[in-house]
Amino acid sequence: MKLTRKIIEIDDELCDGCGQCVPACAEGAIQIIDGKARLVAEKYCDGLGACMGECPTGALSMVEREAEKFDEEAVEAYLNSKAHEEAPEETALPCGCPSAHVQTLAPPAPSPEAMELHAQRPLVSALSNWPVQIGLVPAKAPFLKGAHLLVAADCVPVVYPNFHQDFLKGKVVMVGCPKFDDVRAYLEKFVEIFKTADIKGVTVPIMEVPCCSGLPMILKKAMKEAGKEVPMEMVVISAGGKVLKKEKWAA
């Protein structure tokens, strides 16, 4: 039987498949299928939205529409059947990253040649704007006009040793974390920026962990909502400070 009620809705474009919403749903209504979070069956969703606060990209929202009635007995049977499935071998951190990403890193000592070169040519900051946190940069800041945006996951400048030289030079930087910050506020701000600032390009350096992958998705969705097509490049950085992948998204 169908009735009008509250039920979860999942935005495919924002969902990065991190899986944090899965354990957050006590009824097991959400599963990762083909790399995306999916509602297994309407009757398993109680409409309370406990999963929404666990989504790092803001892909989950509550809507009111015609749907199957929540069936507590069906949920119990479904959970009992799932209890016999093999448990995953790897635990997850609060950010949704696998436990294998907890590492103690031993950076290599600089060579004598590198130290001598550094003494001869000291590093100079390439920062051209302030503030830098996404939440603090006004959408109509003068430095955004006609800029090339560098939207970086806030771990990247710590991990990547040549951040200023390789990424920051000639760009306006905005840093943030889609896991711990307000994703909806991010989206609204970037929509306004793309509408008003005539952005020429976007570079998005992120970490290799799943919770970072929401950042380029937010930017892509913001462009769509703003009716703009801006060339964008995503760069994935390893925990050891290496570039793992570069991916260009054409305008």
C-alpha positions in Angstrom: 0.0 0.0 0.0 1.3 3.4 -0.9 0.7 6.7 1.0 2.1 10.2 1.0 4.9 10.3 3.6 8.5 11.3 4.3 11.2 9.2 2.7 14.9 9.6 1.9 16.1 10.8 -1.5 19.6 10.3 -2.8 21.3 12.7 -5.2 23.3 10.5 -7.6 25.5 13.4 -8.6 26.5 14.3 -5.1 26.9 10.7 -3.9 30.5 9.4 -3.9 29.7 5.9 -2.7 31.6 6.4 0.6 29.1 4.2 2.4 28.8 6.2 5.6 25.0 6.3 5.3 24.8 2.5 5.3 25.6 1.8 9.0 23.7 5.0 10.0 20.5 3.4 8.7 19.4 1.0 11.5 16.8 -0.5 9.1 19.3 -1.4 6.4 17.3 0.6 3.8 20.4 1.9 2.1 23.1 -0.1 0.4 26.0 0.7 -2.0 25.1 -0.6 -5.4 27.3 0.0 -8.5 29.4 2.6 -6.5 26.4 4.6 -5.3 24.1 4.7 -2.3 20.7 3.3 -3.2 17.4 2.9 -1.4 16.9 -0.9 -1.3 13.1 -0.7 -0.8 10.8 2.1 0.2 9.2 -0.1 2.9 12.5 -0.3 4.7 12.9 3.5 5.1 11.2 4.8 8.3 11.5 8.5 7.1 13.3 9.6 10.3 16.5 10.7 8.4 19.1 9.4 10.8 21.4 8.7 7.8 21.4 12.3 6.6 23.9 13.6 9.2 26.4 11.0 8.1 26.7 12.0 4.5 29.9 14.0 3.8 28.6 15.3 0.4 25.0 16.3 1.3 23.6 13.7 -1.2 20.8 12.7 1.2 17.7 14.7 1.7 14.2 14.1 3.1 11.3 14.5 0.7 7.5 14.0 1.1 6.0 11.9 -1.7 3.9 8.8 -2.4 5.8 5.7 -1.2 5.2 2.3 0.2 4.2 2.3 3.9 7.1 1.6 6.3 6.9 -2.1 7.2 8.6 -2.9 10.6 8.1 -6.7 10.2 9.6 -6.7 6.7 12.6 -4.7 8.1 13.1 -7.3 10.9 13.0 -10.2 8.4 15.4 -8.3 6.1 17.9 -7.6 8.9 17.8 -11.2 10.0 18.7 -12.4 6.5 21.6 -9.9 6.3 22.9 -11.0 9.7 24.0 -14.2 8.1 26.1 -12.5 5.5 29.9 -12.3 5.9 31.0 -9.3 7.9 33.5 -7.0 6.2 37.1 -7.5 7.1 38.0 -3.9 7.3 36.6 -1.4 9.8 35.9 2.3 8.9 37.0 5.5 10.5 34.4 8.2 11.5 35.2 9.9 8.1 34.3 6.8 6.2 37.9 6.1 5.3 39.1 2.5 5.6 41.3 1.7 8.6 44.2 1.0 6.3 44.6 4.7 5.9 45.7 5.1 9.5 49.4 5.4 8.9 52.7 6.5 10.5 54.6 8.2 7.8 58.4 8.6 7.7 59.3 11.4 5.3 62.7 11.0 3.6 65.5 13.3 4.8 66.4 16.0 2.3 69.6 15.5 0.3 72.5 17.9 0.9 72.0 19.2 -2.7 68.3 20.0 -1.9 69.3 21.8 1.3 71.9 23.8 -0.4 69.5 24.8 -3.2 66.9 25.8 -0.5 69.5 28.0 1.2 70.2 29.7 -2.1 66.6 30.1 -3.2 64.3 30.3 -0.1 60.7 29.4 -0.7 58.2 32.3 -1.2 54.5 32.2 -0.5 52.3 32.2 -3.6 49.2 33.1 -1.6 47.3 36.0 -3.1 44.0 36.1 -1.2 42.7 36.1 2.4 40.7 34.5 3.9 41.1 31.1 2.5 38.5 28.9 4.2 35.5 28.3 2.0 33.1 29.3 4.8 34.8 32.6 5.2 35.4 33.8 1.6 32.6 36.1 0.6 31.0 35.0 -2.7 31.4 38.5 -4.0 35.0 39.0 -2.9 36.9 41.2 -5.4 39.7 38.7 -5.8 37.2 36.1 -7.2 36.5 38.2 -10.4 37.9 36.4 -13.4 39.9 34.1 -11.2 41.2 30.5 -11.6 39.9 28.8 -8.5 42.0 26.4 -6.5 39.5 24.5 -4.3 41.6 22.3 -2.1 40.7 19.7 0.5 42.3 21.2 3.6 44.6 18.2 4.2 46.4 18.7 0.9 48.5 21.7 1.8 49.9 19.8 4.8 50.6 16.6 2.8 51.8 17.9 -0.6 55.2 19.6 -0.1 55.2 21.7 -3.2 51.6 23.0 -2.8 52.5 26.7 -3.4 54.7 26.1 -6.4 52.7 23.4 -8.2 49.1 24.4 -7.3 48.7 27.9 -5.7 50.7 30.2 -8.0 48.4 32.4 -10.0 45.2 31.1 -8.4 42.7 32.1 -5.8 42.6 29.4 -3.1 39.6 28.2 -1.1 40.1 25.3 1.3 37.7 23.1 3.2 36.5 19.7 4.2 33.3 18.2 2.9 33.1 15.8 5.8 33.2 18.3 8.7 31.8 21.4 7.1 28.3 22.4 5.9 28.0 20.9 2.4 24.8 22.7 1.6 26.4 26.0 2.5 29.4 25.1 0.2 27.0 24.4 -2.6 25.1 27.6 -2.2 28.3 29.7 -2.0 29.8 28.1 -5.2 26.5 28.5 -7.1 26.7 32.3 -6.3 30.4 32.4 -7.2 29.9 30.7 -10.6 26.9 33.0 -11.3 28.7 36.3 -10.6 32.5 35.9 -10.7 33.2 34.8 -14.3 35.5 32.0 -13.1 38.0 31.0 -15.7 38.9 27.5 -14.4 38.9 25.3 -11.3 41.7 23.0 -9.9 40.6 20.6 -7.2 43.4 18.9 -5.3 41.9 16.2 -2.9 43.2 13.4 -0.8 42.9 9.7 -1.9 40.4 9.0 0.9 36.6 8.6 0.0 35.4 11.6 2.1 37.4 14.0 -0.1 35.7 12.9 -3.3 32.6 14.9 -2.5 34.4 18.2 -3.1 34.6 18.0 -7.0 31.0 16.7 -7.0 29.9 19.8 -5.1 31.6 22.0 -7.6 30.2 20.1 -10.5 26.7 20.4 -9.1 27.2 24.1 -8.3 28.2 24.8 -12.0 25.1 23.0 -13.2 22.8 25.0 -10.8 24.5 28.2 -11.9 24.1 27.4 -15.5 27.9 27.7 -16.1 30.4 25.4 -17.7 33.9 25.9 -16.3 36.9 23.7 -17.1 37.9 21.8 -14.0 40.8 19.5 -13.1 40.8 17.1 -10.2 44.1 16.0 -8.7 44.3 13.1 -6.2 47.1 13.1 -3.7 48.3 10.1 -1.7 49.0 10.2 2.1 52.7 10.2 1.2 52.4 13.4 -0.8 52.4 12.0 -4.3 50.1 12.8 -7.2 48.1 9.6 -7.9 45.8 10.8 -10.6 44.8 13.9 -12.6 41.4 14.1 -14.3 40.2 16.9 -16.5 36.5 17.7 -16.8 35.9 19.7 -19.9 33.6 22.8 -19.9 
